[in-house]
Amino acid sequence: MSTRGARFIYRWMAEHLPI
């Protein structure tokens, strides 16, 4: 997976998963 995709997923997770 490209870095851009990883960043997008990380952002999505951070937005949907309150940690």
PDB file of N, CA, C and O in Angstrom:
ATOM      1  N   MET A   1       0.837  -1.194   0.000  1.00  0.00           N
ATOM      2  CA  MET A   1       0.000   0.000   0.000  1.00  0.00           C
ATOM      3  C   MET A   1       0.876   1.249   0.000  1.00  0.00           C
ATOM      4  O   MET A   1       1.905   1.308   0.673  1.00  0.00           O
ATOM      5  N   SER A   2       0.455   2.213  -0.747  1.00  0.00           N
ATOM      6  CA  SER A   2       1.254   3.447  -0.810  1.00  0.00           C
ATOM      7  C   SER A   2       1.107   4.254   0.473  1.00  0.00           C
ATOM      8  O   SER A   2       0.179   4.043   1.254  1.00  0.00           O
ATOM      9  N   THR A   3       2.026   5.171   0.674  1.00  0.00           N
ATOM     10  CA  THR A   3       1.988   5.976   1.899  1.00  0.00           C
ATOM     11  C   THR A   3       0.728   6.824   1.943  1.00  0.00           C
ATOM     12  O   THR A   3       0.149   7.044   3.007  1.00  0.00           O
ATOM     13  N   ARG A   4       0.311   7.298   0.777  1.00  0.00           N
ATOM     14  CA  ARG A   4      -0.875   8.147   0.724  1.00  0.00           C
ATOM     15  C   ARG A   4      -2.096   7.381   1.222  1.00  0.00           C
ATOM     16  O   ARG A   4      -2.891   7.899   2.006  1.00  0.00           O
ATOM     17  N   GLY A   5      -2.232   6.156   0.762  1.00  0.00           N
ATOM     18  CA  GLY A   5      -3.364   5.338   1.190  1.00  0.00           C
ATOM     19  C   GLY A   5      -3.309   5.063   2.688  1.00  0.00           C
ATOM     20  O   GLY A   5      -4.322   5.131   3.383  1.00  0.00           O
ATOM     21  N   ALA A   6      -2.104   4.751   3.176  1.00  0.00           N
ATOM     22  CA  ALA A   6      -1.942   4.456   4.604  1.00  0.00           C
ATOM     23  C   ALA A   6      -2.350   5.661   5.432  1.00  0.00           C
ATOM     24  O   ALA A   6      -3.012   5.521   6.461  1.00  0.00           O
ATOM     25  N   ARG A   7      -1.952   6.849   4.981  1.00  0.00           N
ATOM     26  CA  ARG A   7      -2.308   8.063   5.723  1.00  0.00           C
ATOM     27  C   ARG A   7      -3.812   8.242   5.750  1.00  0.00           C
ATOM     28  O   ARG A   7      -4.384   8.599   6.779  1.00  0.00           O
ATOM     29  N   PHE A   8      -4.452   7.993   4.618  1.00  0.00           N
ATOM     30  CA  PHE A   8      -5.904   8.159   4.536  1.00  0.00           C
ATOM     31  C   PHE A   8      -6.598   7.212   5.509  1.00  0.00           C
ATOM     32  O   PHE A   8      -7.509   7.607   6.237  1.00  0.00           O
ATOM     33  N   ILE A   9      -6.155   5.960   5.509  1.00  0.00           N
ATOM     34  CA  ILE A   9      -6.750   4.964   6.404  1.00  0.00           C
ATOM     35  C   ILE A   9      -6.483   5.340   7.857  1.00  0.00           C
ATOM     36  O   ILE A   9      -7.371   5.239   8.703  1.00  0.00           O
ATOM     37  N   TYR A  10      -5.273   5.766   8.140  1.00  0.00           N
ATOM     38  CA  TYR A  10      -4.934   6.145   9.517  1.00  0.00           C
ATOM     39  C   TYR A  10      -5.829   7.279   9.992  1.00  0.00           C
ATOM     40  O   TYR A  10      -6.320   7.272  11.121  1.00  0.00           O
ATOM     41  N   ARG A  11      -6.033   8.248   9.115  1.00  0.00           N
ATOM     42  CA  ARG A  11      -6.892   9.391   9.444  1.00  0.00           C
ATOM     43  C   ARG A  11      -8.319   8.911   9.695  1.00  0.00           C
ATOM     44  O   ARG A  11      -8.967   9.323  10.657  1.00  0.00           O
ATOM     45  N   TRP A  12      -8.799   8.030   8.806  1.00  0.00           N
ATOM     46  CA  TRP A  12     -10.162   7.513   8.933  1.00  0.00           C
ATOM     47  C   TRP A  12     -10.328   6.793  10.259  1.00  0.00           C
ATOM     48  O   TRP A  12     -11.314   7.000  10.966  1.00  0.00           O
ATOM     49  N   MET A  13      -9.374   5.955  10.591  1.00  0.00           N
ATOM     50  CA  MET A  13      -9.441   5.206  11.839  1.00  0.00           C
ATOM     51  C   MET A  13      -9.423   6.158  13.030  1.00  0.00           C
ATOM     52  O   MET A  13     -10.193   5.995  13.977  1.00  0.00           O
ATOM     53  N   ALA A  14      -8.553   7.137  12.976  1.00  0.00           N
ATOM     54  CA  ALA A  14      -8.445   8.093  14.079  1.00  0.00           C
ATOM     55  C   ALA A  14      -9.757   8.865  14.238  1.00  0.00           C
ATOM     56  O   ALA A  14     -10.138   9.233  15.349  1.00  0.00           O
ATOM     57  N   GLU A  15     -10.440   9.105  13.119  1.00  0.00           N
ATOM     58  CA  GLU A  15     -11.686   9.875  13.171  1.00  0.00           C
ATOM     59  C   GLU A  15     -12.849   9.013  13.668  1.00  0.00           C
ATOM     60  O   GLU A  15     -13.765   9.511  14.322  1.00  0.00           O
ATOM     61  N   HIS A  16     -12.801   7.713  13.350  1.00  0.00           N
ATOM     62  CA  HIS A  16     -13.888   6.823  13.736  1.00  0.00           C
ATOM     63  C   HIS A  16     -13.606   6.072  15.027  1.00  0.00           C
ATOM     64  O   HIS A  16     -14.533   5.622  15.700  1.00  0.00           O
ATOM     65  N   LEU A  17     -12.326   5.934  15.378  1.00  0.00           N
ATOM     66  CA  LEU A  17     -11.986   5.215  16.604  1.00  0.00           C
ATOM     67  C   LEU A  17     -11.367   6.167  17.602  1.00  0.00           C
ATOM     68  O   LEU A  17     -10.203   6.541  17.459  1.00  0.00           O
ATOM     69  N   PRO A  18     -12.121   6.565  18.608  1.00  0.00           N
ATOM     70  CA  PRO A  18     -11.605   7.475  19.635  1.00  0.00           C
ATOM     71  C   PRO A  18     -10.605   6.767  20.540  1.00  0.00           C
ATOM     72  O   PRO A  18     -10.970   5.891  21.325  1.00  0.00           O
ATOM     73  N   ILE A  19      -9.337   7.160  20.420  1.00  0.00           N
ATOM     74  CA  ILE A  19      -8.293   6.519  21.223  1.00  0.00           C
ATOM     75  C   ILE A  19      -7.517   7.557  22.012  1.00  0.00           C
ATOM     76  O   ILE A  19      -6.595   7.209  22.750  1.00  0.00           O
TER      77      ILE A  19
END
